[in-house]
Amino acid sequence: MTNLAIIGAAGRMGRSIIRCSSALENVRVVCAIESDGHPEIGRDAGEAAGAGALGLKISSGTGSLGKCDVVVDFSARSAVPANIGIAESLGKGFVLGTTGLSPAEGDSVRKAAERIPVLWAPNMSVGMNLLFDLVRRVAAVLGPECDAEVVEMHHRHKKDAPSGTAIRLAQSLANGRGRELEEVAVYGRSGETGERPRGEIGIHALRGGDVVGDHRVLFASEGEILELSHRATNRDAFAMGALRAAVWLNGRPPGLYDMGHVLRLYED
């Protein structure tokens, strides 16, 4: 049994994780945390998630983190350094799904991974992580002679753009070509851009409606277009991936991991 603490328990992902965990026998949520002043504090975490009463109230403090094996954090990016610092002090594993971190916030994650196991992934769906691997492999075969573009769409409430998943897809493209993304990325286009440079990777963000997550990678050459895509129809795919990640991380040695490790994509 893996005991979990969920930070961001009343958010979209937090509620999905709690609801999905209630149907599993190998995980148990023992701590549900939200930010100070959140209107759901004091409410049963299961009822807030639509899973029925669990006998576990949403709280604002981190004092009960000692009861868990792994912390799962889908909170605000600004809270990540403090959250992972507490997990580090307690020696708990840490699963992080928050995206849009600043360089300093990302450094706090990498530093903590020297002392505790940390799994950091911009997208925890199994299908999307298989897509990361497929994109890298296709990019390696087609090379920079084939134009490549990443297009993503999310709901109107998403705060960061492009999505962390789109950036990871673009990184997979660049890795397949043996390049650094910063050298070849262009984020949207406007004005007199001129002819498309060979090897450029375009990244484009769309926002609107209630779209959970829609990502496409297009490889365009003379006479044909190859498109690889992933569409999330609800958040349960991400939640189940996060739960799978937490179970896998429990008891691992310190280090920085991602979903590729969970899915054994790096063992070939």
C-alpha positions in Angstrom: 0.0 0.0 0.0 1.3 3.5 -0.9 0.0 6.3 1.3 -0.3 9.6 -0.5 -0.6 13.3 0.4 -2.2 15.4 -2.3 -1.3 19.1 -2.4 -3.8 21.0 -4.5 -6.5 18.5 -3.4 -9.5 20.7 -4.4 -8.1 21.7 -7.8 -9.0 20.0 -11.1 -6.2 17.4 -10.9 -6.3 17.0 -7.2 -10.0 16.0 -7.3 -9.4 13.6 -10.2 -6.5 11.9 -8.4 -8.6 11.5 -5.2 -11.6 10.1 -7.2 -9.4 7.7 -9.2 -7.5 6.5 -6.1 -10.7 5.5 -4.4 -11.1 2.7 -7.0 -7.6 1.3 -6.4 -6.5 -1.2 -3.8 -2.8 -0.3 -3.8 -3.0 3.4 -2.9 -4.6 5.4 -0.2 -4.9 9.2 0.2 -4.0 10.0 3.9 -3.6 13.8 3.5 -5.4 16.3 1.4 -4.0 19.9 1.4 -5.1 23.2 0.0 -3.8 26.8 0.3 -4.8 29.0 3.2 -8.3 30.4 2.8 -9.5 28.0 0.2 -13.3 27.6 0.4 -13.1 23.8 0.4 -10.9 23.6 3.6 -12.7 21.5 6.2 -14.8 19.6 3.6 -14.4 15.8 3.2 -11.9 15.3 0.4 -13.9 12.4 -1.2 -17.1 14.4 -1.3 -15.3 17.4 -2.9 -13.9 15.0 -5.5 -17.3 13.4 -6.2 -16.1 10.0 -4.8 -18.3 9.9 -1.7 -17.2 10.5 1.9 -13.6 9.2 2.7 -13.4 10.4 6.3 -10.5 12.7 5.3 -10.9 16.5 5.5 -9.1 19.0 3.3 -6.7 21.0 5.4 -4.4 24.0 4.9 -1.4 22.7 7.0 1.4 20.3 6.0 1.8 18.9 9.5 0.2 15.6 8.5 2.7 14.9 5.7 4.6 12.6 8.0 1.9 10.0 7.5 2.4 9.6 3.8 4.9 7.8 1.7 4.7 10.0 -1.4 3.6 13.6 -1.9 1.7 14.4 -5.1 1.8 18.1 -5.9 -0.5 19.8 -8.5 -0.6 23.2 -6.8 0.5 26.6 -7.9 4.0 26.9 -9.3 5.0 29.5 -6.7 4.3 27.0 -3.9 6.5 24.2 -5.3 9.8 25.2 -3.7 8.2 25.3 -0.2 6.3 22.1 -0.8 9.3 20.1 -2.0 11.4 21.5 0.7 9.0 20.1 3.3 9.0 16.7 1.5 12.8 16.8 1.5 13.0 17.5 5.2 10.7 14.5 5.9 12.4 12.2 3.4 9.2 11.7 1.3 9.1 10.9 -2.4 7.7 13.7 -4.5 5.5 13.5 -7.6 5.3 16.9 -9.4 2.9 17.7 -12.2 2.8 21.5 -11.9 4.0 23.2 -15.1 5.3 26.7 -16.0 8.0 26.7 -13.3 10.6 29.5 -13.4 14.3 28.6 -13.6 14.7 29.2 -9.9 11.7 27.1 -9.1 13.0 24.3 -11.3 16.4 24.5 -9.6 14.7 23.8 -6.2 13.2 20.6 -7.7 16.6 19.4 -9.1 18.3 20.2 -5.8 15.7 18.3 -3.7 16.2 15.3 -6.1 19.7 14.9 -4.7 18.2 13.8 -1.4 14.8 12.3 -2.2 13.2 10.6 -5.2 11.4 13.1 -7.3 9.3 12.4 -10.4 8.7 15.5 -12.4 6.6 15.2 -15.6 4.7 17.9 -17.5 2.1 15.3 -18.5 1.5 12.0 -16.7 -0.8 10.3 -19.2 0.6 7.0 -20.4 -0.5 7.8 -24.0 1.2 11.1 -24.0 4.5 9.7 -22.7 4.4 7.1 -25.4 4.0 10.0 -27.8 7.1 11.7 -26.5 9.1 8.6 -27.4 7.4 8.2 -30.8 8.1 11.8 -31.7 11.8 11.5 -30.8 12.1 8.3 -32.9 10.3 9.8 -35.9 12.3 13.0 -35.8 15.5 11.0 -35.8 14.4 9.1 -39.0 13.0 12.1 -40.9 15.8 14.6 -39.8 15.8 18.4 -40.1 14.9 18.2 -43.8 11.3 17.5 -42.8 9.6 20.6 -41.3 8.1 20.1 -37.8 5.5 22.0 -35.9 3.9 21.5 -32.5 0.3 22.7 -31.9 -1.5 22.6 -28.6 -4.9 23.7 -27.3 -6.2 23.9 -23.7 -9.1 25.4 -21.9 -9.4 29.1 -21.4 -8.4 28.9 -17.7 -4.9 27.6 -18.3 -2.3 30.1 -17.0 0.9 29.1 -18.9 1.6 29.0 -22.6 2.8 27.0 -24.4 1.9 24.0 -22.3 4.6 22.1 -20.5 3.6 19.1 -22.6 4.1 21.1 -25.9 7.5 22.1 -24.8 8.3 18.5 -23.9 7.1 17.4 -27.4 9.4 20.0 -29.0 12.3 18.9 -26.8 11.6 15.3 -28.0 11.8 16.6 -31.6 15.0 18.4 -31.0 16.5 15.4 -29.2 15.7 13.2 -32.1 17.6 15.5 -34.3 20.5 15.9 -31.9 19.9 19.6 -31.3 19.1 21.8 -28.3 15.6 23.2 -28.4 16.7 26.7 -27.6 18.7 26.8 -30.8 15.8 26.0 -33.1 12.5 26.9 -31.4 10.2 29.6 -32.6 7.1 30.4 -30.5 4.3 31.5 -32.9 4.9 33.7 -35.9 3.8 37.2 -36.9 4.6 39.7 -39.4 7.2 39.4 -42.2 8.9 36.2 -41.1 10.6 35.3 -44.3 11.2 31.8 -45.6 11.0 29.1 -43.0 14.6 28.2 -41.9 15.6 24.5 -42.3 15.5 22.7 -38.9 13.2 25.2 -37.2 10.7 23.8 -34.7 7.5 25.8 -34.4 5.4 25.8 -31.2 1.9 27.2 -31.1 -0.6 27.6 -28.3 -4.4 27.9 -28.7 -6.8 28.6 -25.8 -10.5 28.3 -25.5 -13.6 26.5 -24.2 -13.1 23.6 -21.9 -10.5 21.6 -23.8 -8.7 19.3 -21.4 -5.6 18.9 -23.6 -5.1 18.5 -27.4 -1.5 18.1 -28.8 -0.4 17.6 -32.4 3.0 17.2 -34.0 3.1 17.7 -37.7 6.0 16.5 -39.9 5.7 18.2 -43.3 7.8 17.4 -46.4 7.3 17.7 -50.1 4.2 15.8 -51.0 3.2 14.4 -47.6 2.4 15.3 -44.0 2.7 12.9 -41.1 0.7 13.9 -38.0 1.0 12.4 -34.5 -1.5 13.5 -32.0 -2.9 12.9 -28.5 -6.3 14.1 -27.2 -7.3 13.9 -23.5 -11.1 13.7 -23.1 -11.0 14.0 -19.3 -8.4 14.3 -16.6 -8.6 10.7 -15.4 -5.8 9.8 -17.8 -3.5 12.2 -16.1 -4.7 11.2 -12.6 -4.2 7.4 -13.3 -0.7 8.2 -14.6 0.1 10.2 -11.5 -1.1 7.4 -9.2 1.0 4.9 -11.2 4.0 7.2 -10.9 3.5 7.5 -7.1 3.4 3.7 -6.6 6.5 3.3 -8.8 8.4 6.1 -6.9 7.7 4.7 -3.4 11.0 3.4 -2.0 13.2 4.5 -5.0 16.6 6.0 -4.3 17.1 9.8 -4.5 17.1 11.1 -8.1 15.2 13.0 -10.7 12.8 10.7 -12.6 10.0 11.1 -15.2 7.3 9.0 -16.7 9.7 7.4 -19.1 11.3 5.6 -16.2 7.9 4.4 -15.0 7.0 3.1 -18.4 10.5 1.6 -18.9 11.1 3.5 -22.1 14.7 4.0 -21.3 15.7 0.4 -20.9 16.4 -0.3 -24.6 
